[in-house]
Amino acid sequence: MFESGDVPDALLDGFKAALRERFGPRARFVVLSPADEAEYERCAAEYIFGKFVHETQEHAPTSIISGGGASVQFYCGSTSASRAMPTRTKEKLVHDDNERPVDKRATLEKLFVDEMNTPEPLPLMTGCIIGLNAFEDLSQLGFGEEWLGRKELLKKLDKLINDLLNKKGRGWKEAVTKWRERVGQLWVIGVIGTVRLRVLVEHAFDDDSRFYFANAPPGTKALTVSWPLGRQLVGQDEELFVSRLRGISSPGKSA
């Protein structure tokens, strides 16, 4: 569950029941909506990455792409969107030994393109994009913590997908280093997640977009982007929040 980011409904129902049993009928459990999650993560990303993005990318605004095992969230300029693009339901396809790697990839891409355009096509986005959560995790296979243009990123993703599907090359070595004895299970999640990311980069962003995959900028690993942090910031005094965004007080210090 934690590797895929997918939380089954049955597990949620069991948790709700246990919560009510422990704390009584007044206990409330609310699943965060994709729109709220995107807003909170963007807020946290601006707080943590804002100064870094402004200094390294000529004062560009901070945008995000984030996701787990079930959905993907975007917050880019005036565009805020979420799409159901699950990974777990596609594992059987990758495990099918009767399918050629090239056919597996083509089928995955078609499935993700269809999901990306449901219920309507995404608008073409641009900006300096911070890749978070599942995308940051994937970037540990060879494309994290550096600014990459769209075309450069697509090339890296193409190579990684082929390496994972064929279980050879630098991408496969990175997977073995990352997952160790679990690589036999988790390489499938790597393939599916990388194909999903590639579909998004190819179809949802223009050539001027630049990408940086990390949960924190260089030198600030003690504080990382998360929706709980964003929710806390949204609830803060507006003047204090704006002052922090402008770098008057640095992340992790009280104003």
ZIJO-V160440 format. One record per residue. N is the residue number from 1. PHI is phi as a letter, one per 30 degrees, with the letter a starting at -180 (999 if undefined). NEAR is the number of other ideal C-beta (glycine too) atoms within 12 Angstrom. D_FIRST is the distance of its C-alpha to the first C-alpha in Angstrom with 1 decimal. Layout:
N&PHI&NEAR&D_FIRST ; N&PHI&NEAR&D_FIRST
//
This chain:
1&999&15&0.0 ; 2&d&15&3.8 ; 3&d&25&5.6 ; 4&d&27&5.4 ; 5&i&30&5.8 ; 6&c&28&5.5 ; 7&c&21&6.3 ; 8&d&17&8.3 ; 9&e&12&12.0 ; 10&d&12&12.4 ; 11&d&15&10.2 ; 12&d&19&12.1 ; 13&d&15&15.3 ; 14&d&15&14.9 ; 15&d&18&14.5 ; 16&d&20&17.5 ; 17&d&15&19.5 ; 18&d&14&19.0 ; 19&d&18&20.0 ; 20&d&16&23.1 ; 21&d&12&24.0 ; 22&d&13&23.9 ; 23&c&13&25.6 ; 24&i&9&27.5 ; 25&d&10&28.1 ; 26&d&9&28.5 ; 27&d&15&24.8 ; 28&c&11&23.2 ; 29&b&17&19.6 ; 30&b&12&19.4 ; 31&d&17&16.6 ; 32&d&23&17.7 ; 33&d&15&19.2 ; 34&e&26&18.6 ; 35&d&20&22.3 ; 36&d&22&22.1 ; 37&d&35&19.1 ; 38&d&33&21.1 ; 39&d&27&24.2 ; 40&d&32&22.8 ; 41&d&46&21.2 ; 42&d&43&24.5 ; 43&d&34&26.4 ; 44&d&38&24.5 ; 45&d&48&24.9 ; 46&d&36&28.6 ; 47&d&42&29.0 ; 48&d&39&27.5 ; 49&c&43&28.4 ; 50&e&36&31.5 ; 51&d&26&34.1 ; 52&d&30&32.6 ; 53&d&31&32.4 ; 54&d&19&35.9 ; 55&d&17&37.4 ; 56&c&20&36.0 ; 57&b&27&36.0 ; 58&h&13&39.2 ; 59&i&14&38.2 ; 60&d&26&35.7 ; 61&d&26&33.4 ; 62&d&37&29.7 ; 63&b&38&27.3 ; 64&b&50&23.5 ; 65&b&49&20.9 ; 66&b&43&17.4 ; 67&a&42&14.1 ; 68&b&35&10.4 ; 69&d&28&8.7 ; 70&c&30&11.1 ; 71&b&33&14.2 ; 72&b&39&16.6 ; 73&c&43&19.1 ; 74&b&43&22.6 ; 75&b&37&25.3 ; 76&b&36&28.3 ; 77&i&24&31.9 ; 78&c&14&32.5 ; 79&c&25&29.6 ; 80&b&28&26.5 ; 81&a&37&24.2 ; 82&b&31&20.8 ; 83&b&33&19.7 ; 84&d&26&17.1 ; 85&b&44&16.1 ; 86&d&28&12.8 ; 87&c&39&11.6 ; 88&e&27&9.7 ; 89&d&21&13.1 ; 90&c&31&14.9 ; 91&d&25&13.6 ; 92&e&17&16.3 ; 93&d&28&18.9 ; 94&d&34&18.3 ; 95&d&18&18.3 ; 96&d&17&21.7 ; 97&d&11&24.4 ; 98&d&10&27.1 ; 99&c&17&26.3 ; 100&d&14&27.7 ; 101&e&24&25.5 ; 102&d&15&27.7 ; 103&d&17&27.1 ; 104&e&30&23.3 ; 105&d&31&23.5 ; 106&d&19&26.1 ; 107&d&24&24.1 ; 108&e&38&20.9 ; 109&d&32&23.3 ; 110&d&19&25.0 ; 111&d&26&21.9 ; 112&d&38&20.7 ; 113&d&24&24.4 ; 114&d&18&24.7 ; 115&d&30&21.6 ; 116&d&36&22.8 ; 117&c&21&26.2 ; 118&c&17&25.1 ; 119&d&12&26.6 ; 120&a&9&29.0 ; 121&d&16&29.2 ; 122&d&31&28.1 ; 123&d&19&31.1 ; 124&d&22&31.7 ; 125&c&32&30.6 ; 126&b&24&32.0 ; 127&k&32&31.8 ; 128&c&37&30.3 ; 129&c&45&26.5 ; 130&c&48&24.0 ; 131&c&48&20.7 ; 132&b&45&17.8 ; 133&h&36&14.1 ; 134&e&37&12.5 ; 135&d&42&16.2 ; 136&d&35&17.2 ; 137&d&33&14.5 ; 138&d&47&16.0 ; 139&d&33&19.4 ; 140&d&26&19.2 ; 141&d&37&20.1 ; 142&k&30&23.5 ; 143&b&36&24.1 ; 144&c&28&23.2 ; 145&h&22&25.6 ; 146&a&20&28.5 ; 147&d&29&30.1 ; 148&b&30&29.9 ; 149&d&24&31.9 ; 150&e&30&30.5 ; 151&d&19&32.3 ; 152&d&19&31.5 ; 153&d&36&27.8 ; 154&e&26&28.0 ; 155&d&19&29.7 ; 156&d&31&27.1 ; 157&d&39&24.3 ; 158&e&27&26.5 ; 159&d&25&27.0 ; 160&d&38&23.4 ; 161&e&39&22.4 ; 162&d&25&25.4 ; 163&d&27&24.7 ; 164&d&41&21.1 ; 165&d&35&22.3 ; 166&c&21&25.2 ; 167&h&20&23.7 ; 168&a&18&26.5 ; 169&i&20&27.9 ; 170&d&19&26.9 ; 171&d&32&23.5 ; 172&d&27&22.5 ; 173&d&19&24.0 ; 174&d&28&21.9 ; 175&d&36&18.7 ; 176&d&23&20.0 ; 177&d&16&20.9 ; 178&d&26&17.6 ; 179&c&24&15.3 ; 180&h&13&18.0 ; 181&d&10&17.5 ; 182&c&17&14.0 ; 183&d&24&15.6 ; 184&d&16&16.2 ; 185&c&17&12.5 ; 186&d&28&11.5 ; 187&d&35&14.9 ; 188&d&31&14.0 ; 189&d&37&11.4 ; 190&d&42&14.3 ; 191&d&40&16.9 ; 192&d&42&15.3 ; 193&d&47&14.6 ; 194&d&46&18.1 ; 195&d&40&19.8 ; 196&e&45&18.4 ; 197&d&48&19.7 ; 198&d&36&22.9 ; 199&e&35&23.5 ; 200&d&42&23.3 ; 201&d&42&25.5 ; 202&d&26&28.0 ; 203&c&28&28.4 ; 204&c&34&27.6 ; 205&b&36&29.5 ; 206&d&21&33.1 ; 207&d&16&34.6 ; 208&d&20&35.4 ; 209&d&35&31.8 ; 210&b&31&30.6 ; 211&b&44&27.0 ; 212&b&39&25.8 ; 213&c&40&22.2 ; 214&a&35&21.4 ; 215&c&33&20.3 ; 216&a&28&23.8 ; 217&d&34&27.2 ; 218&e&18&29.1 ; 219&i&15&30.2 ; 220&b&21&28.0 ; 221&d&15&24.8 ; 222&d&13&25.2 ; 223&b&24&24.3 ; 224&b&26&21.5 ; 225&d&41&20.7 ; 226&a&27&18.5 ; 227&d&31&19.0 ; 228&e&19&20.0 ; 229&d&30&22.7 ; 230&d&32&23.8 ; 231&d&21&24.1 ; 232&d&19&26.2 ; 233&d&32&28.4 ; 234&d&22&29.0 ; 235&d&14&30.3 ; 236&d&21&32.6 ; 237&e&13&36.3 ; 238&e&12&36.8 ; 239&d&13&39.4 ; 240&d&20&37.3 ; 241&d&25&34.4 ; 242&d&19&36.7 ; 243&d&19&38.4 ; 244&d&30&35.2 ; 245&d&30&34.2 ; 246&d&18&37.7 ; 247&i&21&37.3 ; 248&d&16&39.8 ; 249&b&19&37.5 ; 250&d&22&34.7 ; 251&e&31&31.0 ; 252&j&17&30.5 ; 253&c&14&34.1 ; 254&d&10&35.6 ; 255&d&18&38.2
//
